[in-house]
Amino acid sequence: MPDSVRRSKFERILTFTIDFETAKRYREANKMPHQFRRAAWTDLTVEVYL
């Protein structure tokens, strides 16, 4: 977590990870291009603050 967020009045309300399979399903459902490789994927951790 960045220091600017840590020192702020914001509170983390949600954290989730987007893995390769989730991203792949999203791209397929939204008819996005198929240039998408497992070997190049790094899981993305999302933190939501209010």
C-alpha distances in whole Angstrom, upper triangle without the diagonal:
4,7,8,7,7,10,11,14,12,12,10,14,13,12,14,15,17,20,23,25,23,23,27,28,26,28,31,31,31,33,31,32,32,30,28,28,26,26,24,21,18,16,14,11,11,9,11,11,14
4,5,5,6,9,10,13,12,13,12,16,16,15,17,18,20,22,25,28,26,25,29,30,28,29,33,33,32,34,32,33,33,31,29,29,28,28,25,23,20,19,16,14,13,11,13,12,15
4,5,5,6,9,12,12,13,14,17,18,17,20,21,24,26,29,31,29,29,32,34,32,33,36,37,35,38,35,36,37,35,33,33,32,31,29,27,23,22,20,17,17,14,15,14,16
4,6,5,6,10,10,12,13,17,18,18,21,22,24,27,29,32,30,29,33,34,31,33,36,36,35,37,35,36,37,35,33,34,33,33,30,28,25,24,20,18,17,14,14,12,14
4,5,5,8,7,9,9,13,14,14,17,19,21,24,27,30,27,27,30,31,29,30,34,33,32,35,33,35,35,34,32,32,31,32,29,27,23,22,18,16,14,11,11,9,11
4,6,8,8,9,10,14,15,15,18,20,23,26,29,31,29,28,32,33,31,33,36,36,35,38,36,37,38,36,34,34,33,33,31,28,25,23,20,17,15,12,13,11,12
4,7,8,10,12,16,18,18,22,24,26,29,32,34,32,32,36,36,34,36,39,39,38,41,38,40,41,39,37,37,36,36,34,31,28,26,23,20,19,16,16,13,13
4,5,8,11,14,17,18,21,23,26,29,32,34,31,31,35,35,33,35,38,37,36,39,37,39,40,39,37,37,36,37,34,31,28,26,23,20,18,15,14,10,10
4,7,10,13,16,17,21,24,26,30,33,34,32,31,35,35,33,35,38,37,36,39,38,40,41,40,38,39,38,38,36,33,30,28,24,21,19,15,13,10,9
4,7,9,12,14,17,20,23,26,29,31,28,28,32,32,29,31,34,33,32,36,34,36,37,37,34,35,34,35,33,30,27,24,21,18,15,12,10,6,5
4,6,9,11,15,18,21,24,28,29,26,26,30,30,28,30,33,32,32,35,34,36,37,36,34,34,33,34,32,29,26,23,20,16,14,10,8,5,5
4,6,8,11,15,17,21,24,25,22,23,27,27,25,27,30,29,29,32,31,33,33,33,30,31,29,31,29,25,22,20,17,13,11,7,6,4,6
4,7,10,14,17,20,24,24,21,22,26,25,23,26,29,27,27,31,30,32,33,33,30,31,29,31,29,26,23,20,17,14,11,8,6,6,7
4,7,10,13,16,20,20,17,18,22,22,20,23,25,24,24,28,27,29,29,30,27,27,26,28,26,22,20,16,14,11,8,6,5,7,9
4,7,10,13,17,18,15,16,20,20,18,21,24,23,23,26,25,27,27,27,24,25,23,24,23,19,16,13,11,7,6,4,6,9,12
4,7,10,13,14,12,13,16,16,15,18,20,20,21,24,22,24,24,24,21,21,19,21,20,16,14,10,8,6,5,7,9,12,15
4,6,10,11,9,10,14,14,14,16,18,19,19,22,20,22,21,21,18,18,16,17,16,13,10,7,5,4,6,9,12,15,18
4,7,8,6,6,10,11,10,12,15,15,16,18,17,18,17,17,14,15,13,15,14,10,9,6,5,6,8,11,13,17,20
4,6,5,6,9,10,11,12,14,16,17,18,17,18,16,16,13,12,10,12,12,8,8,5,7,9,11,14,17,21,24
4,6,5,6,9,10,10,12,14,15,16,15,15,13,13,9,9,7,10,10,6,8,7,9,12,14,18,20,24,27
4,5,5,6,9,10,10,12,14,15,14,15,13,14,11,11,9,12,13,10,11,10,12,14,16,19,21,25,28
4,5,5,6,9,10,11,12,14,14,15,14,15,12,13,12,15,15,11,12,10,11,12,13,17,18,22,25
4,6,5,6,9,10,11,12,11,12,11,12,9,11,10,14,13,9,11,9,10,12,13,17,18,22,25
4,5,5,6,9,10,11,10,10,9,10,8,9,9,13,13,10,13,12,13,16,17,21,22,26,29
4,5,5,6,9,10,10,12,11,13,11,13,13,17,16,14,16,14,15,17,18,21,22,26,28
4,5,5,6,9,8,11,11,13,12,14,14,18,17,14,16,14,14,16,16,19,20,23,26
4,6,5,6,5,7,8,10,9,12,13,17,15,14,16,15,15,18,18,21,22,26,28
4,5,5,6,8,8,11,11,13,14,18,18,16,18,18,18,21,21,24,25,29,31
4,6,8,11,12,15,14,17,18,21,21,18,20,19,19,21,21,24,24,27,29
4,6,9,11,14,14,17,18,22,20,19,20,20,19,21,20,23,23,27,28
4,7,9,12,13,16,18,21,20,19,21,21,21,23,23,26,27,30,32
4,7,9,10,14,16,19,17,16,19,19,19,21,21,25,25,29,31
4,6,8,12,14,17,15,15,18,19,19,23,23,27,28,31,33
4,5,9,12,14,13,13,17,18,19,22,23,27,28,32,34
4,7,10,12,11,11,15,17,18,22,23,26,28,31,34
4,7,9,8,8,12,13,15,18,20,24,26,29,32
4,5,5,6,10,12,15,18,21,24,27,30,33
4,5,5,8,10,13,17,19,23,26,29,33
4,6,8,11,14,18,21,24,27,30,34
4,7,10,12,16,19,22,25,28,32
4,7,9,13,15,19,22,25,28
4,6,10,13,16,19,22,26
4,7,10,13,16,20,23
4,6,10,13,16,20
4,7,10,13,17
4,7,10,13
4,7,10
4,7
4
